[in-house]
Amino acid sequence: MKKLVLIALALGITQAEAAPTYTYMCKDHGRKLPVKIDETNNTLTWKGTTYSIKVKEDCGRYGWHAEKDGVGFDFCTATQGVADFELDGVSHDCDMKR
């Protein structure tokens, strides 16, 4: 068993790293509320609702399509930690929490 561990370490084999989690603070009617994107679980949480997400290729620098119960929206990022999305006819501007 020790030999297998030493061989794995020598080859650089490690446990898979967890996908990142991002938090953005987004404006909602004058307040800033968090959006949490969890790529490990493929979820986006906004105002207590958790949506399933898929990577969206044509969505700014990087982005996701979020959906739950037939309601969907695109969360698109730009450079410098800026993002935006529109839900229920309301646009939300966001900044990555650092």
Jmol script that loads the backbone (N, CA, C; Angstrom):
load data "model"
ATOM      1  N   MET A   1       0.827  -1.199   0.000  1.00  0.00           N
ATOM      2  CA  MET A   1       0.000   0.000   0.000  1.00  0.00           C
ATOM      3  C   MET A   1       0.868   1.258   0.000  1.00  0.00           C
ATOM      4  N   LYS A   2       1.936   1.248   0.827  1.00  0.00           N
ATOM      5  CA  LYS A   2       2.825   2.402   0.872  1.00  0.00           C
ATOM      6  C   LYS A   2       3.453   2.665  -0.489  1.00  0.00           C
ATOM      7  N   LYS A   3       3.790   1.588  -1.196  1.00  0.00           N
ATOM      8  CA  LYS A   3       4.399   1.750  -2.514  1.00  0.00           C
ATOM      9  C   LYS A   3       3.441   2.431  -3.481  1.00  0.00           C
ATOM     10  N   LEU A   4       2.156   2.076  -3.422  1.00  0.00           N
ATOM     11  CA  LEU A   4       1.172   2.712  -4.305  1.00  0.00           C
ATOM     12  C   LEU A   4       1.051   4.202  -4.027  1.00  0.00           C
ATOM     13  N   VAL A   5       1.054   4.547  -2.756  1.00  0.00           N
ATOM     14  CA  VAL A   5       0.959   5.956  -2.378  1.00  0.00           C
ATOM     15  C   VAL A   5       2.188   6.706  -2.864  1.00  0.00           C
ATOM     16  N   LEU A   6       3.368   6.131  -2.672  1.00  0.00           N
ATOM     17  CA  LEU A   6       4.598   6.775  -3.121  1.00  0.00           C
ATOM     18  C   LEU A   6       4.633   6.915  -4.638  1.00  0.00           C
ATOM     19  N   ILE A   7       4.161   5.916  -5.349  1.00  0.00           N
ATOM     20  CA  ILE A   7       4.120   5.987  -6.806  1.00  0.00           C
ATOM     21  C   ILE A   7       3.154   7.086  -7.249  1.00  0.00           C
ATOM     22  N   ALA A   8       1.983   7.141  -6.620  1.00  0.00           N
ATOM     23  CA  ALA A   8       0.996   8.170  -6.958  1.00  0.00           C
ATOM     24  C   ALA A   8       1.551   9.562  -6.699  1.00  0.00           C
ATOM     25  N   LEU A   9       2.248   9.731  -5.575  1.00  0.00           N
ATOM     26  CA  LEU A   9       2.840  11.035  -5.276  1.00  0.00           C
ATOM     27  C   LEU A   9       3.934  11.383  -6.273  1.00  0.00           C
ATOM     28  N   ALA A  10       4.744  10.409  -6.629  1.00  0.00           N
ATOM     29  CA  ALA A  10       5.820  10.647  -7.586  1.00  0.00           C
ATOM     30  C   ALA A  10       5.271  11.043  -8.954  1.00  0.00           C
ATOM     31  N   LEU A  11       4.144  10.479  -9.331  1.00  0.00           N
ATOM     32  CA  LEU A  11       3.542  10.794 -10.625  1.00  0.00           C
ATOM     33  C   LEU A  11       2.704  12.067 -10.592  1.00  0.00           C
ATOM     34  N   GLY A  12       2.547  12.634  -9.405  1.00  0.00           N
ATOM     35  CA  GLY A  12       1.765  13.862  -9.295  1.00  0.00           C
ATOM     36  C   GLY A  12       0.269  13.617  -9.289  1.00  0.00           C
ATOM     37  N   ILE A  13      -0.157  12.420  -8.994  1.00  0.00           N
ATOM     38  CA  ILE A  13      -1.577  12.104  -8.946  1.00  0.00           C
ATOM     39  C   ILE A  13      -2.114  12.531  -7.588  1.00  0.00           C
ATOM     40  N   THR A  14      -3.100  13.397  -7.606  1.00  0.00           N
ATOM     41  CA  THR A  14      -3.715  13.874  -6.364  1.00  0.00           C
ATOM     42  C   THR A  14      -5.216  13.753  -6.478  1.00  0.00           C
ATOM     43  N   GLN A  15      -5.888  13.985  -5.369  1.00  0.00           N
ATOM     44  CA  GLN A  15      -7.344  13.991  -5.406  1.00  0.00           C
ATOM     45  C   GLN A  15      -7.795  15.130  -6.309  1.00  0.00           C
ATOM     46  N   ALA A  16      -8.917  14.907  -6.967  1.00  0.00           N
ATOM     47  CA  ALA A  16      -9.467  15.944  -7.837  1.00  0.00           C
ATOM     48  C   ALA A  16      -9.769  17.192  -7.022  1.00  0.00           C
ATOM     49  N   GLU A  17      -9.406  18.329  -7.578  1.00  0.00           N
ATOM     50  CA  GLU A  17      -9.689  19.584  -6.895  1.00  0.00           C
ATOM     51  C   GLU A  17     -11.152  19.951  -7.083  1.00  0.00           C
ATOM     52  N   ALA A  18     -11.726  20.526  -6.052  1.00  0.00           N
ATOM     53  CA  ALA A  18     -13.124  20.947  -6.141  1.00  0.00           C
ATOM     54  C   ALA A  18     -13.245  22.135  -7.085  1.00  0.00           C
ATOM     55  N   ALA A  19     -14.332  22.175  -7.809  1.00  0.00           N
ATOM     56  CA  ALA A  19     -14.599  23.319  -8.684  1.00  0.00           C
ATOM     57  C   ALA A  19     -14.854  24.539  -7.808  1.00  0.00           C
ATOM     58  N   PRO A  20     -14.576  25.711  -8.342  1.00  0.00           N
ATOM     59  CA  PRO A  20     -14.690  26.918  -7.529  1.00  0.00           C
ATOM     60  C   PRO A  20     -16.132  27.333  -7.221  1.00  0.00           C
ATOM     61  N   THR A  21     -16.239  28.135  -6.182  1.00  0.00           N
ATOM     62  CA  THR A  21     -17.494  28.786  -5.818  1.00  0.00           C
ATOM     63  C   THR A  21     -17.247  30.286  -5.911  1.00  0.00           C
ATOM     64  N   TYR A  22     -18.173  30.994  -6.539  1.00  0.00           N
ATOM     65  CA  TYR A  22     -18.049  32.433  -6.714  1.00  0.00           C
ATOM     66  C   TYR A  22     -19.207  33.126  -6.008  1.00  0.00           C
ATOM     67  N   THR A  23     -18.921  34.282  -5.434  1.00  0.00           N
ATOM     68  CA  THR A  23     -19.971  35.105  -4.847  1.00  0.00           C
ATOM     69  C   THR A  23     -19.910  36.487  -5.472  1.00  0.00           C
ATOM     70  N   TYR A  24     -21.054  36.932  -5.953  1.00  0.00           N
ATOM     71  CA  TYR A  24     -21.203  38.268  -6.516  1.00  0.00           C
ATOM     72  C   TYR A  24     -22.215  39.020  -5.671  1.00  0.00           C
ATOM     73  N   MET A  25     -22.001  40.323  -5.516  1.00  0.00           N
ATOM     74  CA  MET A  25     -22.977  41.173  -4.853  1.00  0.00           C
ATOM     75  C   MET A  25     -23.707  41.934  -5.949  1.00  0.00           C
ATOM     76  N   CYS A  26     -25.030  41.740  -6.000  1.00  0.00           N
ATOM     77  CA  CYS A  26     -25.836  42.276  -7.103  1.00  0.00           C
ATOM     78  C   CYS A  26     -26.876  43.267  -6.594  1.00  0.00           C
ATOM     79  N   LYS A  27     -27.055  44.337  -7.356  1.00  0.00           N
ATOM     80  CA  LYS A  27     -28.023  45.371  -6.990  1.00  0.00           C
ATOM     81  C   LYS A  27     -29.436  44.904  -7.292  1.00  0.00           C
ATOM     82  N   ASP A  28     -30.296  45.039  -6.296  1.00  0.00           N
ATOM     83  CA  ASP A  28     -31.707  44.680  -6.431  1.00  0.00           C
ATOM     84  C   ASP A  28     -32.538  45.754  -5.735  1.00  0.00           C
ATOM     85  N   HIS A  29     -33.119  46.648  -6.521  1.00  0.00           N
ATOM     86  CA  HIS A  29     -33.946  47.737  -5.985  1.00  0.00           C
ATOM     87  C   HIS A  29     -33.198  48.539  -4.913  1.00  0.00           C
ATOM     88  N   GLY A  30     -31.943  48.888  -5.209  1.00  0.00           N
ATOM     89  CA  GLY A  30     -31.154  49.724  -4.304  1.00  0.00           C
ATOM     90  C   GLY A  30     -30.383  48.961  -3.233  1.00  0.00           C
ATOM     91  N   ARG A  31     -30.627  47.674  -3.095  1.00  0.00           N
ATOM     92  CA  ARG A  31     -29.903  46.870  -2.105  1.00  0.00           C
ATOM     93  C   ARG A  31     -28.893  45.987  -2.826  1.00  0.00           C
ATOM     94  N   LYS A  32     -27.842  45.588  -2.128  1.00  0.00           N
ATOM     95  CA  LYS A  32     -26.895  44.625  -2.681  1.00  0.00           C
ATOM     96  C   LYS A  32     -27.135  43.277  -2.010  1.00  0.00           C
ATOM     97  N   LEU A  33     -27.412  42.284  -2.846  1.00  0.00           N
ATOM     98  CA  LEU A  33     -27.681  40.933  -2.371  1.00  0.00           C
ATOM     99  C   LEU A  33     -26.717  39.959  -3.041  1.00  0.00           C
ATOM    100  N   PRO A  34     -26.363  38.863  -2.346  1.00  0.00           N
ATOM    101  CA  PRO A  34     -25.398  37.930  -2.920  1.00  0.00           C
ATOM    102  C   PRO A  34     -26.018  36.956  -3.926  1.00  0.00           C
ATOM    103  N   VAL A  35     -25.221  36.651  -4.945  1.00  0.00           N
ATOM    104  CA  VAL A  35     -25.470  35.536  -5.851  1.00  0.00           C
ATOM    105  C   VAL A  35     -24.311  34.585  -5.620  1.00  0.00           C
ATOM    106  N   LYS A  36     -24.627  33.341  -5.315  1.00  0.00           N
ATOM    107  CA  LYS A  36     -23.582  32.338  -5.091  1.00  0.00           C
ATOM    108  C   LYS A  36     -23.633  31.327  -6.231  1.00  0.00           C
ATOM    109  N   ILE A  37     -22.490  31.157  -6.895  1.00  0.00           N
ATOM    110  CA  ILE A  37     -22.381  30.180  -7.972  1.00  0.00           C
ATOM    111  C   ILE A  37     -21.465  29.072  -7.492  1.00  0.00           C
ATOM    112  N   ASP A  38     -21.996  27.869  -7.452  1.00  0.00           N
ATOM    113  CA  ASP A  38     -21.253  26.698  -6.985  1.00  0.00           C
ATOM    114  C   ASP A  38     -21.074  25.741  -8.157  1.00  0.00           C
ATOM    115  N   GLU A  39     -19.877  25.734  -8.732  1.00  0.00           N
ATOM    116  CA  GLU A  39     -19.629  24.879  -9.891  1.00  0.00           C
ATOM    117  C   GLU A  39     -19.489  23.406  -9.516  1.00  0.00           C
ATOM    118  N   THR A  40     -19.232  23.102  -8.256  1.00  0.00           N
ATOM    119  CA  THR A  40     -19.170  21.703  -7.829  1.00  0.00           C
ATOM    120  C   THR A  40     -20.550  21.073  -7.918  1.00  0.00           C
ATOM    121  N   ASN A  41     -21.564  21.800  -7.459  1.00  0.00           N
ATOM    122  CA  ASN A  41     -22.937  21.294  -7.462  1.00  0.00           C
ATOM    123  C   ASN A  41     -23.753  21.803  -8.645  1.00  0.00           C
ATOM    124  N   ASN A  42     -23.131  22.630  -9.500  1.00  0.00           N
ATOM    125  CA  ASN A  42     -23.815  23.219 -10.655  1.00  0.00           C
ATOM    126  C   ASN A  42     -25.083  23.958 -10.251  1.00  0.00           C
ATOM    127  N   THR A  43     -24.914  24.876  -9.283  1.00  0.00           N
ATOM    128  CA  THR A  43     -26.051  25.648  -8.801  1.00  0.00           C
ATOM    129  C   THR A  43     -25.718  27.138  -8.721  1.00  0.00           C
ATOM    130  N   LEU A  44     -26.747  27.949  -8.812  1.00  0.00           N
ATOM    131  CA  LEU A  44     -26.684  29.382  -8.585  1.00  0.00           C
ATOM    132  C   LEU A  44     -27.800  29.697  -7.604  1.00  0.00           C
ATOM    133  N   THR A  45     -27.467  30.414  -6.534  1.00  0.00           N
ATOM    134  CA  THR A  45     -28.465  30.769  -5.523  1.00  0.00           C
ATOM    135  C   THR A  45     -28.641  32.281  -5.498  1.00  0.00           C
ATOM    136  N   TRP A  46     -29.906  32.707  -5.630  1.00  0.00           N
ATOM    137  CA  TRP A  46     -30.265  34.129  -5.634  1.00  0.00           C
ATOM    138  C   TRP A  46     -31.534  34.305  -4.828  1.00  0.00           C
ATOM    139  N   LYS A  47     -31.471  35.134  -3.800  1.00  0.00           N
ATOM    140  CA  LYS A  47     -32.627  35.458  -2.962  1.00  0.00           C
ATOM    141  C   LYS A  47     -33.337  34.193  -2.456  1.00  0.00           C
ATOM    142  N   GLY A  48     -32.543  33.221  -1.997  1.00  0.00           N
ATOM    143  CA  GLY A  48     -33.096  32.010  -1.394  1.00  0.00           C
ATOM    144  C   GLY A  48     -33.557  30.945  -2.377  1.00  0.00           C
ATOM    145  N   THR A  49     -33.450  31.200  -3.666  1.00  0.00           N
ATOM    146  CA  THR A  49     -33.847  30.215  -4.678  1.00  0.00           C
ATOM    147  C   THR A  49     -32.596  29.658  -5.329  1.00  0.00           C
ATOM    148  N   THR A  50     -32.529  28.342  -5.429  1.00  0.00           N
ATOM    149  CA  THR A  50     -31.385  27.678  -6.039  1.00  0.00           C
ATOM    150  C   THR A  50     -31.768  27.171  -7.424  1.00  0.00           C
ATOM    151  N   TYR A  51     -31.002  27.596  -8.411  1.00  0.00           N
ATOM    152  CA  TYR A  51     -31.204  27.232  -9.809  1.00  0.00           C
ATOM    153  C   TYR A  51     -30.110  26.264 -10.253  1.00  0.00           C
ATOM    154  N   SER A  52     -30.432  25.378 -11.169  1.00  0.00           N
ATOM    155  CA  SER A  52     -29.420  24.535 -11.807  1.00  0.00           C
ATOM    156  C   SER A  52     -28.726  25.386 -12.859  1.00  0.00           C
ATOM    157  N   ILE A  53     -27.423  25.171 -13.024  1.00  0.00           N
ATOM    158  CA  ILE A  53     -26.692  25.960 -14.023  1.00  0.00           C
ATOM    159  C   ILE A  53     -25.938  25.069 -15.000  1.00  0.00           C
ATOM    160  N   LYS A  54     -25.764  25.633 -16.192  1.00  0.00           N
ATOM    161  CA  LYS A  54     -24.917  25.046 -17.229  1.00  0.00           C
ATOM    162  C   LYS A  54     -24.064  26.175 -17.775  1.00  0.00           C
ATOM    163  N   VAL A  55     -22.832  25.862 -18.127  1.00  0.00           N
ATOM    164  CA  VAL A  55     -21.956  26.877 -18.704  1.00  0.00           C
ATOM    165  C   VAL A  55     -22.559  27.363 -20.014  1.00  0.00           C
ATOM    166  N   LYS A  56     -22.543  28.659 -20.196  1.00  0.00           N
ATOM    167  CA  LYS A  56     -23.070  29.280 -21.421  1.00  0.00           C
ATOM    168  C   LYS A  56     -21.893  29.905 -22.153  1.00  0.00           C
ATOM    169  N   GLU A  57     -21.625  29.424 -23.352  1.00  0.00           N
ATOM    170  CA  GLU A  57     -20.454  29.844 -24.113  1.00  0.00           C
ATOM    171  C   GLU A  57     -20.514  31.292 -24.600  1.00  0.00           C
ATOM    172  N   ASP A  58     -21.643  31.756 -25.067  1.00  0.00           N
ATOM    173  CA  ASP A  58     -21.735  33.098 -25.654  1.00  0.00           C
ATOM    174  C   ASP A  58     -22.338  34.095 -24.665  1.00  0.00           C
ATOM    175  N   CYS A  59     -21.717  34.181 -23.503  1.00  0.00           N
ATOM    176  CA  CYS A  59     -22.270  34.985 -22.417  1.00  0.00           C
ATOM    177  C   CYS A  59     -21.148  35.810 -21.792  1.00  0.00           C
ATOM    178  N   GLY A  60     -20.728  36.852 -22.495  1.00  0.00           N
ATOM    179  CA  GLY A  60     -19.641  37.671 -21.980  1.00  0.00           C
ATOM    180  C   GLY A  60     -18.353  36.878 -21.934  1.00  0.00           C
ATOM    181  N   ARG A  61     -17.509  37.212 -20.985  1.00  0.00           N
ATOM    182  CA  ARG A  61     -16.235  36.510 -20.831  1.00  0.00           C
ATOM    183  C   ARG A  61     -16.463  35.081 -20.384  1.00  0.00           C
ATOM    184  N   TYR A  62     -17.417  34.872 -19.502  1.00  0.00           N
ATOM    185  CA  TYR A  62     -17.766  33.560 -18.983  1.00  0.00           C
ATOM    186  C   TYR A  62     -19.168  33.685 -18.427  1.00  0.00           C
ATOM    187  N   GLY A  63     -19.940  32.621 -18.451  1.00  0.00           N
ATOM    188  CA  GLY A  63     -21.287  32.740 -17.919  1.00  0.00           C
ATOM    189  C   GLY A  63     -21.990  31.415 -17.778  1.00  0.00           C
ATOM    190  N   TRP A  64     -23.158  31.482 -17.195  1.00  0.00           N
ATOM    191  CA  TRP A  64     -23.972  30.304 -16.939  1.00  0.00           C
ATOM    192  C   TRP A  64     -25.424  30.591 -17.306  1.00  0.00           C
ATOM    193  N   HIS A  65     -26.128  29.562 -17.718  1.00  0.00           N
ATOM    194  CA  HIS A  65     -27.569  29.654 -17.864  1.00  0.00           C
ATOM    195  C   HIS A  65     -28.154  28.986 -16.623  1.00  0.00           C
ATOM    196  N   ALA A  66     -28.971  29.723 -15.889  1.00  0.00           N
ATOM    197  CA  ALA A  66     -29.598  29.223 -14.663  1.00  0.00           C
ATOM    198  C   ALA A  66     -31.060  28.922 -14.953  1.00  0.00           C
ATOM    199  N   GLU A  67     -31.560  27.824 -14.371  1.00  0.00           N
ATOM    200  CA  GLU A  67     -32.958  27.462 -14.611  1.00  0.00           C
ATOM    201  C   GLU A  67     -33.524  26.673 -13.433  1.00  0.00           C
ATOM    202  N   LYS A  68     -34.805  26.966 -13.162  1.00  0.00           N
ATOM    203  CA  LYS A  68     -35.564  26.217 -12.153  1.00  0.00           C
ATOM    204  C   LYS A  68     -37.042  26.351 -12.482  1.00  0.00           C
ATOM    205  N   ASP A  69     -37.728  25.229 -12.524  1.00  0.00           N
ATOM    206  CA  ASP A  69     -39.177  25.206 -12.750  1.00  0.00           C
ATOM    207  C   ASP A  69     -39.607  26.048 -13.951  1.00  0.00           C
ATOM    208  N   GLY A  70     -38.862  25.965 -15.044  1.00  0.00           N
ATOM    209  CA  GLY A  70     -39.210  26.684 -16.260  1.00  0.00           C
ATOM    210  C   GLY A  70     -38.819  28.142 -16.286  1.00  0.00           C
ATOM    211  N   VAL A  71     -38.252  28.649 -15.200  1.00  0.00           N
ATOM    212  CA  VAL A  71     -37.776  30.029 -15.160  1.00  0.00           C
ATOM    213  C   VAL A  71     -36.270  29.989 -15.367  1.00  0.00           C
ATOM    214  N   GLY A  72     -35.792  30.755 -16.353  1.00  0.00           N
ATOM    215  CA  GLY A  72     -34.367  30.743 -16.637  1.00  0.00           C
ATOM    216  C   GLY A  72     -33.834  32.118 -16.952  1.00  0.00           C
ATOM    217  N   PHE A  73     -32.540  32.270 -16.773  1.00  0.00           N
ATOM    218  CA  PHE A  73     -31.858  33.516 -17.117  1.00  0.00           C
ATOM    219  C   PHE A  73     -30.378  33.221 -17.310  1.00  0.00           C
ATOM    220  N   ASP A  74     -29.693  34.145 -17.982  1.00  0.00           N
ATOM    221  CA  ASP A  74     -28.263  34.035 -18.209  1.00  0.00           C
ATOM    222  C   ASP A  74     -27.524  34.957 -17.254  1.00  0.00           C
ATOM    223  N   PHE A  75     -26.558  34.414 -16.535  1.00  0.00           N
ATOM    224  CA  PHE A  75     -25.686  35.191 -15.652  1.00  0.00           C
ATOM    225  C   PHE A  75     -24.358  35.311 -16.380  1.00  0.00           C
ATOM    226  N   CYS A  76     -24.069  36.503 -16.898  1.00  0.00           N
ATOM    227  CA  CYS A  76     -22.901  36.712 -17.751  1.00  0.00           C
ATOM    228  C   CYS A  76     -21.867  37.595 -17.061  1.00  0.00           C
ATOM    229  N   THR A  77     -20.607  37.174 -17.159  1.00  0.00           N
ATOM    230  CA  THR A  77     -19.537  37.953 -16.547  1.00  0.00           C
ATOM    231  C   THR A  77     -18.778  38.732 -17.606  1.00  0.00           C
ATOM    232  N   ALA A  78     -18.112  39.767 -17.156  1.00  0.00           N
ATOM    233  CA  ALA A  78     -17.224  40.557 -18.005  1.00  0.00           C
ATOM    234  C   ALA A  78     -15.863  40.564 -17.305  1.00  0.00           C
ATOM    235  N   THR A  79     -15.007  41.462 -17.686  1.00  0.00           N
ATOM    236  CA  THR A  79     -13.700  41.547 -17.028  1.00  0.00           C
ATOM    237  C   THR A  79     -13.822  42.261 -15.689  1.00  0.00           C
ATOM    238  N   GLN A  80     -12.783  42.149 -14.916  1.00  0.00           N
ATOM    239  CA  GLN A  80     -12.674  42.849 -13.629  1.00  0.00           C
ATOM    240  C   GLN A  80     -13.754  42.463 -12.622  1.00  0.00           C
ATOM    241  N   GLY A  81     -14.290  41.241 -12.696  1.00  0.00           N
ATOM    242  CA  GLY A  81     -15.248  40.772 -11.707  1.00  0.00           C
ATOM    243  C   GLY A  81     -16.634  41.380 -11.810  1.00  0.00           C
ATOM    244  N   VAL A  82     -16.993  41.881 -12.971  1.00  0.00           N
ATOM    245  CA  VAL A  82     -18.311  42.488 -13.187  1.00  0.00           C
ATOM    246  C   VAL A  82     -19.210  41.469 -13.887  1.00  0.00           C
ATOM    247  N   ALA A  83     -20.484  41.436 -13.511  1.00  0.00           N
ATOM    248  CA  ALA A  83     -21.447  40.521 -14.134  1.00  0.00           C
ATOM    249  C   ALA A  83     -22.814  41.182 -14.164  1.00  0.00           C
ATOM    250  N   ASP A  84     -23.743  40.552 -14.890  1.00  0.00           N
ATOM    251  CA  ASP A  84     -25.117  41.043 -14.897  1.00  0.00           C
ATOM    252  C   ASP A  84     -26.062  39.925 -15.300  1.00  0.00           C
ATOM    253  N   PHE A  85     -27.324  40.140 -14.975  1.00  0.00           N
ATOM    254  CA  PHE A  85     -28.382  39.229 -15.401  1.00  0.00           C
ATOM    255  C   PHE A  85     -29.706  39.956 -15.340  1.00  0.00           C
ATOM    256  N   GLU A  86     -30.692  39.400 -16.042  1.00  0.00           N
ATOM    257  CA  GLU A  86     -32.036  39.950 -16.024  1.00  0.00           C
ATOM    258  C   GLU A  86     -32.996  38.839 -15.635  1.00  0.00           C
ATOM    259  N   LEU A  87     -33.842  39.123 -14.671  1.00  0.00           N
ATOM    260  CA  LEU A  87     -34.819  38.148 -14.190  1.00  0.00           C
ATOM    261  C   LEU A  87     -36.129  38.870 -13.935  1.00  0.00           C
ATOM    262  N   ASP A  88     -37.201  38.341 -14.469  1.00  0.00           N
ATOM    263  CA  ASP A  88     -38.532  38.944 -14.311  1.00  0.00           C
ATOM    264  C   ASP A  88     -38.567  40.400 -14.764  1.00  0.00           C
ATOM    265  N   GLY A  89     -37.836  40.697 -15.847  1.00  0.00           N
ATOM    266  CA  GLY A  89     -37.839  42.047 -16.389  1.00  0.00           C
ATOM    267  C   GLY A  89     -36.996  43.051 -15.635  1.00  0.00           C
ATOM    268  N   VAL A  90     -36.258  42.606 -14.624  1.00  0.00           N
ATOM    269  CA  VAL A  90     -35.418  43.500 -13.834  1.00  0.00           C
ATOM    270  C   VAL A  90     -33.955  43.159 -14.108  1.00  0.00           C
ATOM    271  N   SER A  91     -33.169  44.181 -14.480  1.00  0.00           N
ATOM    272  CA  SER A  91     -31.737  43.995 -14.717  1.00  0.00           C
ATOM    273  C   SER A  91     -30.979  44.169 -13.412  1.00  0.00           C
ATOM    274  N   HIS A  92     -29.984  43.336 -13.219  1.00  0.00           N
ATOM    275  CA  HIS A  92     -29.160  43.366 -11.995  1.00  0.00           C
ATOM    276  C   HIS A  92     -27.698  43.466 -12.400  1.00  0.00           C
ATOM    277  N   ASP A  93     -26.995  44.478 -11.863  1.00  0.00           N
ATOM    278  CA  ASP A  93     -25.563  44.628 -12.065  1.00  0.00           C
ATOM    279  C   ASP A  93     -24.859  44.074 -10.835  1.00  0.00           C
ATOM    280  N   CYS A  94     -23.752  43.356 -11.074  1.00  0.00           N
ATOM    281  CA  CYS A  94     -23.083  42.643  -9.995  1.00  0.00           C
ATOM    282  C   CYS A  94     -21.572  42.890 -10.003  1.00  0.00           C
ATOM    283  N   ASP A  95     -20.989  42.782  -8.828  1.00  0.00           N
ATOM    284  CA  ASP A  95     -19.545  42.846  -8.654  1.00  0.00           C
ATOM    285  C   ASP A  95     -19.115  41.632  -7.829  1.00  0.00           C
ATOM    286  N   MET A  96     -18.010  41.000  -8.263  1.00  0.00           N
ATOM    287  CA  MET A  96     -17.523  39.834  -7.542  1.00  0.00           C
ATOM    288  C   MET A  96     -17.064  40.245  -6.140  1.00  0.00           C
ATOM    289  N   LYS A  97     -17.479  39.471  -5.164  1.00  0.00           N
ATOM    290  CA  LYS A  97     -17.057  39.707  -3.786  1.00  0.00           C
ATOM    291  C   LYS A  97     -15.671  39.133  -3.632  1.00  0.00           C
ATOM    292  N   ARG A  98     -14.764  39.922  -3.139  1.00  0.00           N
ATOM    293  CA  ARG A  98     -13.363  39.474  -2.987  1.00  0.00           C
ATOM    294  C   ARG A  98     -12.970  39.368  -1.554  1.00  0.00           C
TER     295      ARG A  98
END
end "model"
wireframe off; spacefill off
backbone 0.3
color backbone group
